[in-house]
Amino acid sequence: MPPLLTAHGVCLLQCMQIGPTEIIDTFAEAFGARYTRLVITAADEYWLDAAIRSITGYGTSILGCDAEAGLELHLPAEQSPDGRPAASVLLFAFTTETVSQAAQHRVGHCILTCPSTACYNGLPDAPDSYSLGKYLRYFGDGFESRESKVKRQEPDHSDSQTSTLNARRSWYIPVMDGEFAVEESVGAAKGVAGGNIIIQAAAQTPALAAARRAVTAIATLPGVITPFPGGVCRSGSKVGSKYKALRASTADAYCPTLRDQVKTELVDGVECAYEIVIDGVDIKSVESAMRIGIEAAAGAGVIAIGAGNYGGKLGKYPIRLHELFK
């Protein structure tokens, strides 16, 4: 009897293959987090991208950064709060307090300073909220206002959008190109962080190509981010270290140069491995992103795809790779 295959070529009997790539029977260990969504607008795409790059910088891992941050989606015109080019950014941290502090500091240093930008609440119905404009308004030194003093061209595409913008409770802070509009409060909610896949390839070139395919595919999905540089992490970590001051250290089991010195998790023939870490607004979003990422990454030169975990001791969301395809 031939193996039963899905539309993507995944074998669902005793093996698990996508083309030439083995899908290892393991699990990613994700954990609970808190997240916030910021909607940023700007005069054009150039300044919007500049703002996104700035606010998501140094946002790879909450082991060392104040938050894990990344671009969620560029928004269509009808979803822009003020009718200008817009995008949503997600920030993840362990608690609402820490994610709100990260948002306050990052918006203050990276969005307030960026020419032409404005910042709005992307989670208006969230169960929790924190001060954003109410916190940043003090930069106005008493000249901040509840009402805009700048004459704006109304959005062309929707009268209802104009009324929605007016309904947002915002602060207007005077700056050198006019004023910075920022919504007073922003929502925060429960999310899931630490979903991941690990690409194992015969060499660096196919590994890099596979990682880019996966990140590009995941980027089309709402509700998730891949916070590492270009969406990819080459320095996966394990809990603890021989050095007492470190909470985490190199994932030696996935380092090709150490396979003769430690118990390796690398499949025979693998000379390069990359991890793609995924944070999402809920477990289903993370699972979908992992599945899409695996499907996109599999191919020539990719020997296997697995995932990193800590034996179930760290996170409460074990995501089994084989289960993603049932």
C-alpha positions in Angstrom: 0.0 0.0 0.0 1.5 3.4 -0.9 1.9 6.0 1.8 -1.1 8.3 2.5 -0.1 11.8 1.5 -1.7 15.2 2.1 -1.9 17.8 -0.6 1.5 19.1 0.6 3.2 15.7 0.2 3.2 14.8 4.0 3.2 11.1 4.7 0.7 10.3 7.5 1.6 6.7 8.1 4.7 5.6 9.9 6.9 8.2 8.3 6.6 12.0 8.2 8.1 13.5 5.1 7.6 16.6 3.0 9.5 15.9 -0.2 13.1 15.0 0.8 12.7 16.5 4.3 12.0 14.4 7.4 9.7 16.0 10.0 11.0 14.8 13.4 8.5 13.5 15.9 9.1 16.1 18.6 7.4 19.1 20.0 8.0 22.8 20.5 7.5 24.1 24.0 5.6 27.4 24.0 4.6 29.4 27.1 2.1 32.0 28.1 2.9 35.7 27.7 1.2 39.0 27.5 1.1 41.1 24.3 0.0 44.4 22.9 -0.7 45.6 19.4 0.2 49.1 18.2 -1.1 50.5 15.0 1.4 53.0 13.5 0.7 55.4 10.6 2.9 57.7 8.7 2.9 60.1 5.8 4.2 57.5 3.4 5.7 54.0 3.3 9.3 55.1 3.7 8.6 56.7 7.1 6.3 53.9 8.1 9.0 51.4 7.5 11.6 53.6 9.3 9.2 53.6 12.4 8.7 49.9 12.3 12.4 49.1 12.1 13.1 51.4 15.0 10.3 50.2 17.4 11.0 46.5 16.7 14.8 46.8 17.1 16.5 44.9 20.0 13.3 42.9 20.5 14.4 39.4 19.9 14.3 37.6 23.2 12.8 38.5 26.6 15.7 36.7 28.2 17.6 39.9 27.5 15.3 42.5 25.8 12.4 44.4 27.3 10.0 42.7 24.8 9.9 40.4 21.8 8.8 42.7 19.0 8.0 42.4 15.3 5.9 43.6 12.4 2.5 41.8 12.3 1.0 43.1 9.0 0.9 46.1 6.8 -2.8 47.3 6.9 -5.0 48.1 3.9 -6.2 51.7 3.6 -9.7 50.9 5.0 -8.1 49.7 8.3 -5.9 52.7 8.8 -7.1 54.9 11.7 -6.2 58.1 9.9 -6.3 57.0 6.2 -2.5 57.0 5.8 -0.1 54.1 5.3 -0.4 51.9 8.4 1.0 48.7 10.0 0.4 46.8 13.2 3.3 45.8 15.5 3.1 43.2 18.2 5.1 43.3 21.5 5.4 40.3 23.8 6.6 40.0 27.4 5.9 38.0 30.5 3.5 40.4 32.3 1.1 43.2 31.3 3.3 45.6 33.4 6.5 44.7 31.5 4.9 44.8 28.0 3.3 48.2 28.8 6.6 49.6 30.0 8.3 48.3 26.8 5.6 49.9 24.7 5.8 53.2 26.5 9.6 53.4 26.1 9.7 52.2 22.5 6.9 54.5 21.3 8.5 57.4 23.1 11.9 56.8 21.7 11.1 55.3 18.3 7.7 56.6 17.1 7.4 60.0 18.7 10.8 60.8 17.2 10.1 59.5 13.7 8.9 62.1 11.2 5.1 62.2 10.4 4.0 59.2 12.5 1.0 58.6 14.8 0.3 55.7 17.1 -3.1 54.0 17.9 -4.6 51.2 20.0 -4.7 48.0 18.1 -6.5 46.1 20.8 -9.6 48.2 21.7 -11.5 45.3 23.1 -8.7 43.7 25.2 -9.5 42.8 28.8 -6.6 44.9 30.1 -5.1 48.3 29.1 -2.3 50.6 30.0 -1.5 54.3 29.6 0.3 55.3 26.4 -0.6 58.8 25.3 -1.5 59.6 28.9 2.1 58.7 29.8 3.8 60.3 26.8 1.8 63.6 26.9 4.2 65.0 29.5 6.8 65.4 26.8 4.5 68.3 25.5 5.6 70.3 28.6 2.1 71.6 29.2 1.4 72.4 25.5 -0.1 68.9 24.9 -3.8 69.0 24.0 -6.8 66.7 23.7 -7.7 68.4 20.4 -5.6 68.6 17.3 -4.3 72.0 16.2 -3.2 70.8 12.8 -5.5 71.0 9.8 -5.5 67.5 8.3 -6.8 66.4 4.9 -9.7 64.1 5.6 -9.4 60.5 4.4 -10.8 60.1 0.9 -12.2 56.6 1.2 -14.6 56.6 4.2 -16.6 59.1 6.2 -17.1 56.5 8.9 -13.3 56.2 9.3 -13.1 59.9 10.0 -15.7 59.5 12.8 -13.8 56.5 14.1 -10.7 58.6 14.3 -12.5 61.4 16.1 -13.9 58.8 18.6 -10.4 57.7 19.6 -9.3 59.3 22.9 -6.0 60.7 21.9 -3.3 63.2 22.9 -1.7 65.6 20.5 1.9 66.5 21.4 3.6 69.5 19.7 6.7 68.5 17.7 8.9 70.1 15.1 6.8 68.9 12.1 3.5 69.7 13.7 2.1 67.3 16.3 2.3 63.7 17.3 -1.1 62.0 17.7 -1.1 59.1 20.2 -4.0 57.2 21.7 -4.4 57.7 25.4 -4.7 54.0 26.3 -3.8 50.7 24.6 -5.0 47.2 25.2 -3.0 44.2 26.4 -4.0 40.5 26.3 -2.8 37.0 26.9 -0.7 35.5 24.1 1.7 32.6 23.5 5.4 32.9 23.0 8.2 30.5 22.1 6.7 28.4 19.4 9.5 27.3 17.1 10.8 25.1 14.4 14.5 24.1 13.8 15.7 23.6 10.2 18.5 21.1 9.8 20.3 21.3 6.5 23.3 19.8 4.7 25.0 23.2 4.3 24.5 26.9 5.1 23.2 27.9 1.7 20.1 25.6 1.6 19.5 26.3 5.3 19.4 30.0 4.7 17.1 29.6 1.7 14.8 27.4 3.7 14.7 29.8 6.6 13.8 32.7 4.3 11.0 30.7 2.6 9.6 29.9 6.1 9.7 33.4 7.4 8.2 34.8 4.2 5.3 32.4 4.4 4.7 33.1 8.1 4.8 36.9 7.4 1.5 36.6 5.5 -0.4 35.4 8.6 -2.2 37.7 11.1 -1.6 37.4 14.8 2.1 36.2 14.7 5.6 37.5 14.6 9.1 36.0 14.2 11.1 38.4 16.4 14.7 37.4 15.6 16.8 39.1 12.9 15.2 38.5 9.5 12.9 36.2 11.5 15.7 33.6 12.1 17.9 32.7 15.1 21.3 31.0 14.7 22.1 31.0 18.4 19.4 28.8 19.9 19.8 28.5 23.7 19.3 26.0 26.5 18.3 26.8 30.0 21.3 27.3 32.4 25.1 27.4 31.9 28.3 26.2 33.5 28.7 29.9 34.3 26.5 30.6 37.2 25.7 34.2 36.2 24.0 33.1 32.9 20.4 32.0 32.8 20.8 30.6 29.3 23.7 29.4 27.0 24.3 28.0 23.6 22.2 25.0 22.5 25.2 22.8 22.2 23.0 19.8 21.0 22.3 21.7 17.8 25.9 23.0 17.1 27.5 21.1 14.3 31.0 21.7 15.6 30.1 20.1 18.9 28.5 16.9 17.7 31.6 14.8 18.9 31.6 16.4 22.3 28.0 16.4 23.4 24.8 14.5 22.9 23.6 15.9 19.6 20.1 16.4 18.3 21.4 16.8 14.7 20.5 14.3 12.1 23.3 12.6 10.2 24.6 14.8 7.5 23.5 18.1 9.0 26.1 20.9 8.9 23.8 23.9 9.6 20.7 24.5 11.7 18.5 27.6 12.1 15.6 28.2 14.6 12.5 30.2 13.8 10.8 31.4 16.9 7.1 32.3 16.7 5.0 34.4 19.1 1.3 34.7 18.6 -1.9 36.1 19.9 -3.2 32.5 20.7 -2.1 28.9 20.4 -3.9 28.3 17.2 -2.1 31.2 15.5 1.2 29.8 16.6 0.3 26.3 15.4 -0.8 27.6 12.0 2.5 29.5 11.6 4.6 26.5 12.6 2.8 24.3 10.0 3.1 26.9 7.3 6.7 27.5 8.1 7.5 23.7 8.0 5.8 23.3 4.6 7.7 26.3 3.2 11.1 25.3 4.6 11.1 21.7 3.4 13.0 21.0 0.2 16.3 20.2 -1.4 19.2 20.3 1.0 16.9 20.4 4.1 17.5 17.0 5.8 15.1 17.4 8.7 12.9 19.9 10.5 12.4 19.6 14.3 11.7 21.9 17.2 13.3 22.9 20.5 11.9 22.0 23.9 12.9 21.7 27.5 11.4 18.4 28.3 8.1 20.0 29.1 9.5 21.8 32.1 9.3 25.4 30.8 6.0 26.0 28.9 2.5 24.7 29.2 1.9 24.5 25.4 3.6 21.4 23.9 3.1 21.7 20.1 3.8 18.3 18.5 5.0 18.7 14.9 3.2 15.6 13.6 -0.1 16.7 15.1 0.1 19.9 13.1 -0.7 17.9 9.9 -3.6 15.8 11.2 
